[in-house]
Amino acid sequence: MPAVHFTLSRCRSGKTFICWLLTQYALYNGQVLKIYDLDPNFAISKFKALQAKQLNLQVKNDDGSIGYDFSQVVTIMKETYSDVIFDAPAELFSLILNTFRKNDGELVKFLNKLDVKVVFHLPVSGGEYNKNEGIKCVNEVLTTITGVDCIVWLNHYPEPIFEENMTQNRLMNYFADKPSLKYIVDLPLLTSGENLTKDNDNLLLKQILSEKRIFGEILDPIHFKYAQEPSLNGVPVFIMTDYQIAFLRDEFDKAIQNVAEIAS
């Protein structure tokens, strides 16, 4: 059964970051996953190794305003034979929800008849405003959309969202009690040992993302010999070791393993 994935939120919460993590996990595990970039700025497409396909959904309305034609996405969902993921910008949040709500969930029912599963990935990030807005977005999806699997991602950036080491049961209290909420991914607060701090890990992750790379590229010794340079764009080499990069990848992979099982 193919699955159609969407990263969704109305606010800045790390949608492309979640797409970046999911697609790398699929690549490492030999899964076929087609990536579609719906962002007008084509954010995930800038990571060339992921080979995302750009879809420009913007159209000019009769009154001169900019709208979105979602029919391309609907056609892909209906015709797919493999898993796909759509990295959707904040501007499309309401349009996507309205599409899946329309006519009492007609589209979801049609996809279910085709044995196509729909999975919404709903990130919540740190900071009081982003946290509250992210939770609102999650609960709007949970209370108005049926027939899809929803996975919440706790993206602790730029600061932790909740207190550390909260159980799944306690985390569930922040979200609507609906059967569509299948899992909450609590992304790791990174630290890779006594001599390598969480600040170093976060700096390394920012460096990888700013270069538009994936973990596999950075760990490729043929193309990225960081350890042979005294610094990289001002970042000390000691935070660019293979050990630390592999640690970052493995920590995120562990957090995603249950997601892969639920979404398969």
C-alpha positions as CSV (number, residue, x, y, z in Angstrom):
1,M,0.0,0.0,0.0
2,P,1.6,3.3,-1.0
3,A,1.5,6.2,1.4
4,V,1.1,9.9,0.6
5,H,2.9,12.1,3.2
6,F,2.4,15.8,3.8
7,T,4.4,18.1,6.1
8,L,1.9,20.5,7.4
9,S,1.7,23.6,9.6
10,R,0.5,27.2,9.4
11,C,3.5,28.5,11.2
12,R,7.3,28.2,11.1
13,S,7.9,24.9,12.8
14,G,10.5,22.9,10.7
15,K,8.3,21.4,8.0
16,T,11.2,21.1,5.5
17,F,13.5,19.9,8.3
18,I,11.1,17.0,9.0
19,C,10.9,16.3,5.3
20,W,14.7,16.3,5.2
21,L,14.9,13.7,8.0
22,L,12.1,11.5,6.6
23,T,13.6,11.3,3.1
24,Q,17.1,10.5,4.4
25,Y,15.7,7.7,6.6
26,A,14.0,6.3,3.5
27,L,17.2,6.5,1.4
28,Y,19.3,4.8,4.1
29,N,16.8,1.9,4.2
30,G,16.4,1.5,0.5
31,Q,12.8,2.7,0.4
32,V,11.3,4.2,-2.8
33,L,10.1,7.7,-1.9
34,K,9.3,10.4,-4.4
35,I,9.7,13.9,-3.1
36,Y,7.6,16.9,-4.3
37,D,8.5,20.5,-3.3
38,L,5.3,22.7,-3.1
39,D,7.1,25.6,-1.5
40,P,7.3,28.7,-3.9
41,N,10.9,29.1,-2.6
42,F,11.6,25.4,-3.3
43,A,13.2,24.8,0.0
44,I,13.7,21.0,-0.1
45,S,14.8,21.1,-3.7
46,K,17.9,22.9,-2.7
47,F,19.1,19.6,-1.2
48,K,20.2,18.2,-4.5
49,A,21.0,14.7,-3.2
50,L,17.3,14.2,-2.4
51,Q,16.2,14.8,-6.1
52,A,13.0,16.5,-5.2
53,K,10.6,17.5,-8.0
54,Q,9.4,21.1,-8.0
55,L,5.7,21.7,-8.4
56,N,4.7,25.4,-8.9
57,L,1.1,25.5,-7.8
58,Q,0.7,29.3,-8.0
59,V,-1.8,30.8,-10.4
60,K,-2.9,34.3,-11.0
61,N,-6.6,34.9,-10.3
62,D,-8.8,37.2,-12.4
63,D,-8.5,40.0,-9.8
64,G,-4.7,39.8,-10.0
65,S,-4.2,38.0,-6.7
66,I,-2.1,34.9,-6.4
67,G,-3.9,31.6,-5.7
68,Y,-3.0,27.9,-5.8
69,D,-4.1,25.1,-8.2
70,F,-4.0,21.9,-6.1
71,S,-5.2,19.6,-8.9
72,Q,-1.6,18.5,-9.8
73,V,-1.2,17.2,-6.3
74,V,-4.6,15.4,-6.3
75,T,-3.6,13.7,-9.6
76,I,-0.3,12.5,-8.2
77,M,-2.1,11.1,-5.2
78,K,-4.6,9.2,-7.3
79,E,-2.0,7.8,-9.7
80,T,0.9,7.0,-7.4
81,Y,2.2,3.4,-7.1
82,S,4.9,4.3,-4.6
83,D,5.3,6.4,-1.5
84,V,5.4,10.1,-2.0
85,I,6.0,13.1,0.3
86,F,4.9,16.7,-0.3
87,D,6.8,19.4,1.5
88,A,4.1,22.0,1.8
89,P,4.6,25.7,2.8
90,A,2.5,27.4,5.5
91,E,0.4,29.2,2.7
92,L,-1.0,25.8,1.7
93,F,-2.1,24.7,5.1
94,S,-5.8,25.8,4.9
95,L,-6.0,24.7,1.2
96,I,-4.8,21.2,1.9
97,L,-7.1,20.8,4.9
98,N,-10.1,22.1,2.9
99,T,-9.3,19.7,0.1
100,F,-9.4,16.8,2.5
101,R,-12.5,18.0,4.3
102,K,-14.4,18.7,1.2
103,N,-17.6,16.7,0.7
104,D,-17.3,14.9,3.9
105,G,-13.8,13.6,3.2
106,E,-14.5,12.4,-0.3
107,L,-10.9,12.5,-1.4
108,V,-9.7,10.4,1.5
109,K,-12.4,7.8,0.9
110,F,-11.4,7.6,-2.8
111,L,-7.8,7.2,-1.9
112,N,-8.6,4.5,0.6
113,K,-10.4,2.6,-2.1
114,L,-7.2,2.7,-4.1
115,D,-5.3,1.4,-1.1
116,V,-3.4,4.7,-0.7
117,K,-2.7,5.8,2.8
118,V,-2.6,9.5,3.8
119,V,-0.2,10.6,6.5
120,F,0.1,14.1,7.9
121,H,3.3,15.1,9.6
122,L,2.7,18.0,12.0
123,P,5.7,19.6,13.5
124,V,5.7,21.8,16.6
125,S,8.7,23.9,17.4
126,G,10.1,25.7,20.5
127,G,9.4,29.2,21.7
128,E,6.1,30.2,23.3
129,Y,4.4,31.6,20.1
130,N,5.5,28.8,17.8
131,K,4.6,26.2,20.4
132,N,1.1,27.5,20.9
133,E,0.5,28.1,17.2
134,G,1.9,24.6,16.4
135,I,-0.4,22.9,18.9
136,K,-3.4,24.9,17.4
137,C,-2.5,23.6,13.9
138,V,-2.3,20.0,15.2
139,N,-5.6,20.2,17.0
140,E,-7.3,21.8,14.0
141,V,-6.2,18.8,11.8
142,L,-7.2,16.2,14.5
143,T,-10.6,17.7,15.0
144,T,-11.6,18.4,11.4
145,I,-9.9,15.7,9.3
146,T,-10.8,12.0,9.4
147,G,-9.4,9.0,7.6
148,V,-5.7,10.1,7.7
149,D,-2.9,9.1,10.1
150,C,-1.4,12.0,12.0
151,I,2.1,12.1,13.4
152,V,3.3,15.0,15.6
153,W,6.9,16.0,15.6
154,L,8.4,17.8,18.5
155,N,11.2,19.9,17.0
156,H,13.0,21.5,20.0
157,Y,14.3,24.5,18.1
158,P,15.2,27.2,19.0
159,E,14.5,25.9,22.5
160,P,12.9,22.8,24.2
161,I,9.1,22.8,23.8
162,F,8.2,21.0,27.0
163,E,10.2,19.7,29.9
164,E,12.6,16.9,29.1
165,N,11.8,13.2,29.2
166,M,8.0,13.5,29.0
167,T,6.2,10.2,28.3
168,Q,3.9,9.7,25.3
169,N,0.9,9.7,27.6
170,R,1.8,13.1,29.1
171,L,2.5,14.5,25.7
172,M,-0.9,13.3,24.4
173,N,-2.5,15.7,26.9
174,Y,-1.6,18.7,24.8
175,F,-3.4,17.4,21.7
176,A,-7.0,16.5,20.9
177,D,-8.0,12.9,21.9
178,K,-8.6,11.5,18.4
179,P,-7.7,8.1,16.9
180,S,-6.0,9.7,14.0
181,L,-3.1,10.8,16.2
182,K,-0.9,7.8,15.8
183,Y,2.4,8.8,17.3
184,I,4.4,11.7,18.7
185,V,8.1,11.9,17.7
186,D,10.1,13.6,20.4
187,L,13.2,14.6,18.4
188,P,16.4,14.3,20.4
189,L,18.0,17.1,22.4
190,L,21.4,16.4,21.0
191,T,24.6,15.8,22.9
192,S,27.3,13.4,21.7
193,G,29.4,12.8,24.7
194,E,31.3,14.6,27.5
195,N,33.8,16.3,25.3
196,L,31.3,17.3,22.6
197,T,28.5,19.6,23.8
198,K,25.0,20.0,22.6
199,D,25.9,23.5,21.3
200,N,28.5,21.9,19.1
201,D,26.0,19.4,17.8
202,N,23.5,22.1,17.0
203,L,26.2,24.1,15.3
204,L,27.1,21.1,13.2
205,L,23.5,20.5,12.2
206,K,23.1,24.1,11.2
207,Q,26.3,23.8,9.1
208,I,25.0,20.7,7.3
209,L,21.6,22.3,6.7
210,S,23.1,25.6,5.5
211,E,25.2,23.8,2.9
212,K,22.1,22.0,1.8
213,R,23.7,18.6,2.4
214,I,22.4,15.3,3.7
215,F,24.2,13.1,6.3
216,G,25.3,10.6,3.6
217,E,27.1,13.3,1.6
218,I,28.9,14.7,4.6
219,L,30.0,11.2,5.7
220,D,31.4,10.5,2.2
221,P,35.2,10.7,2.6
222,I,35.8,11.2,-1.1
223,H,33.9,14.5,-1.4
224,F,34.0,15.9,2.2
225,K,37.3,15.6,3.9
226,Y,36.5,18.0,6.8
227,A,39.0,16.5,9.2
228,Q,41.9,17.5,6.9
229,E,41.0,21.2,7.2
230,P,41.7,23.5,10.1
231,S,38.3,25.0,9.9
232,L,35.3,25.1,7.6
233,N,33.7,28.5,7.2
234,G,34.9,29.4,10.6
235,V,33.6,26.3,12.3
236,P,36.3,24.4,14.2
237,V,37.2,21.0,12.8
238,F,36.6,19.2,16.1
239,I,32.9,19.5,15.7
240,M,33.0,18.1,12.1
241,T,34.2,14.6,12.9
242,D,32.8,11.5,11.3
243,Y,31.9,10.2,14.7
244,Q,29.7,13.2,15.6
245,I,28.0,13.4,12.2
246,A,27.2,9.7,12.4
247,F,25.9,10.3,15.9
248,L,23.5,13.0,14.7
249,R,22.2,10.7,11.9
250,D,21.8,7.7,14.2
251,E,19.9,9.7,16.9
252,F,17.4,11.1,14.4
253,D,17.1,7.6,12.8
254,K,16.1,6.1,16.2
255,A,13.4,8.7,16.6
256,I,12.0,8.0,13.2
257,Q,11.9,4.2,13.3
258,N,8.4,4.0,14.9
259,V,7.2,6.5,12.4
260,A,8.3,4.3,9.5
261,E,6.4,1.4,10.9
262,I,3.2,3.4,11.4
263,A,3.3,5.1,8.0
264,S,4.1,1.9,6.0
